[in-house]
Amino acid sequence: MLSEKSGPLGPEELAGYQRDGFVVRHSVLSQQECATWVAQVARAQGTALASIDLGAHEGEPVVGYTLDDNRFFDLAHITVQLEHDDLSGAVRVIEPIQDLIPAFNALIDDARLTAPMQQLVRDTSLSLWTAKLNVKSARSGSGFAWHQDAPYWTHDSDHVARLPNVMVLFEEATLENGCLRIIRGSHDRGLLPGCEDGRQLQGFYTHPQAFSTADEVALAAPAGSLIFFDPFCVHGSGPNLTDRGRSAVILTYQPGGYPTLKSRVLRPVVS
Ligand SMILES: O=C(O)CCC(=O)C(=O)O
């Protein structure tokens, strides 16, 4: 389901979201806005790497650890993940991004995101659940294995079905640079079984026999596009094989009055 509109979702868009588990709005942010966000992404990477080099963030020690050979650093409650195989130490993920780079707060409250989110959360009052920057640098950006988000969140939220995501593309997403892929209709199947392959995080990756890649939809879209998707959707993406970045943020909303995932501080959404 594709659309270029902003404002609340129309009946066809809502029906598409309910049927498929996602809806895409093309080019909602302008090229100029996207360029500004790409500059903020570079700032975020630099800030995170500087804290890791220093071994401290806001006076607290940075804690590093490895899970399934992936390198993570905790800057207080902010998790930074580096690219697995990249000796340059490129940043892969920063969560929650607005607590490292406050400029991202403006996006969280942007009516182009919050009007549809009020419908998907089914509440006019919203609060933020989490905000994750996924960088996918040129050539070194790795893919994300098939997973649902809901299993990551069931221990911290009693309303996981009301945690819809919106992925905001700051740069064009293509098949070659690792656009988001969703298994159409998988959101209707509840919590699916996890992998049993010995990885530390095995249970968080959806078992390959629990869904069919014949239902896969690759969501290539221009910079500035928004992809709204259900927390139970099986989704993932491939690596970035191109010479250009594929940065995006995934914002997850919830009903008003609940604390965020990582800091457990309430972040009301001003809409
Ligand atoms: O950035 C991507 O391509 C996918 C990210 C993703 O699936 C996630 O962060 O849960």
The ligand as a Tripos MOL2 file, in Angstrom:
@<TRIPOS>MOLECULE
LIG
   10     9     1     0     0
SMALL
NO_CHARGES

@<TRIPOS>ATOM
      1 O1         17.1790   -0.7760    9.3390 O.co2     1 LIG1
      2 C1         16.7360   -1.8170    8.8490 C.2       1 LIG1
      3 O2         16.8910   -2.1220    7.6820 O.co2     1 LIG1
      4 C2         15.9210   -2.7920    9.6630 C.3       1 LIG1
      5 C3         16.0060   -2.4980   11.1000 C.3       1 LIG1
      6 C4         15.2320   -3.3980   11.9590 C.2       1 LIG1
      7 O3         14.6460   -4.3400   11.5360 O.2       1 LIG1
      8 C5         15.1710   -3.1120   13.3750 C.2       1 LIG1
      9 O4         15.8980   -2.2270   13.8460 O.co2     1 LIG1
     10 O5         14.3800   -3.7750   14.0800 O.co2     1 LIG1
@<TRIPOS>BOND
     1     1     2 2
     2     2     3 1
     3     2     4 1
     4     4     5 1
     5     5     6 1
     6     6     7 2
     7     6     8 1
     8     8     9 2
     9     8    10 1
@<TRIPOS>SUBSTRUCTURE
     1 LIG1         1 GROUP 0 **** ****
